[in-house]
């Protein structure tokens, strides 16, 4: 039996992942804004500290894997706080608890939105770790109805790039901790349900996120299975990978340009 910390565990992909791991007999500590083992607000320094401290208590100082799922998609500045700074704080803050595991693992959640247009200034501020500057820039974008959507894609691009940069470093790969991420396409969760509830919403969604293989994933067990594998003992050599589970969006968007 392994011990996992899963953020965003009260709904959507996080809940599906936590449920799957529990069904497999593992010990799961769930964290979310409310309704989980640990209630915490990852937009704040106090909330992030509470996550780390309470996890240490519940896990008795030792985890086998961190699965950081918590995120929001609204075109507001807080999206940058949760999706990037909250995600990084989760992974880095809990990393010391992995030191006693025979097979430590860490996974975050990016998105196919990381392939969409982003705001370069906001991405750079996030990667520089400058949260006050990033929030100032995000509020500027939030105030413009034409640009607010860039906050979400910027947060997911920045996270993907942070994963790539961090994974091979001494504190991760050097400590035998595979650090990776998944990039889901459209998943039918409470966050996307309203958008997908009308023909117009679905058409708009699939113009930006085409999914020729089986359309949107429903229920969110699809990405949950991938997260569970990446956080398992079986994953020994994936390092800094952002694995797209997207029904073909990445293939259609980037083709073979990555090679």
C-alpha positions, 0 to 999 in steps of 0.5 A: 500500500502506498500513500498519495496526496491528491489536490483537487480531490473533491471533484472532477479529475482529482476526485476520480484519481483519489477514488481510483487509488482508494479502490486499489487499496492505497491510502489517499489524503485528499485536499481541496478548497472544501469537502476533503481531508484537508481544506485549504486555499491554494491561492494564499501563502497560508493555504499552501502552508496549511496543505504542507503542515496538515499533510505532514500530520496525516501522512506522518511525514512520509508520502509515496506520491504527490498528484497535484490536480487542483486548478480553475479555468475562469478568466480571472487573476486567481487562476494564475495563483492556483494553476501555477503558484499553487501547483508549484508550491504543492509539488515543492512544498511536499517534496521533502515528504517523498524522501523516505519512499522506496518509489517516490513520484510526483505529477501535475496537471497541465492542459492542451490549453498550454498549446493555445495563445498565451501572454508572454509577459505573464508566462515569464513572470510566473516562471520567474516566481514573481507572484505579485508581478504576475497577479498585477499582469493577470489583473490587467488581462482580467480587465480586458474582455478580449484578453482574459482567456489568456490567463488560463492558457498562460498558467498551463504553459508556464506549468508545463515549462516548469515541469520540463525545467525542474524534472532533471534537476538534482532535487527531483531526478537526482533524488530518483523522483520522476516529475511529470505532468499530464495535459488533458483535452476536454474532459466532462467535469463540473468545470466544463459541463455548462460549456458542453451543454449546448450545441453552440458551446460544444462547437466552439470548444472543439474548434479550439480543441479538436478531439478526433479520437472519441471526443471528450473524455467522460467520465474523468477516469480517463486522465485519472488512470494516467495520473495513477500510472505516472504516480505508481512504482511502474513509472521509473524513467519518465522524466519531465514529460507532459503527456497529452491525453487529448483525443488527438488535439496535440497531434493536430495542433503541433504535428511533427514539429516537436521533432 
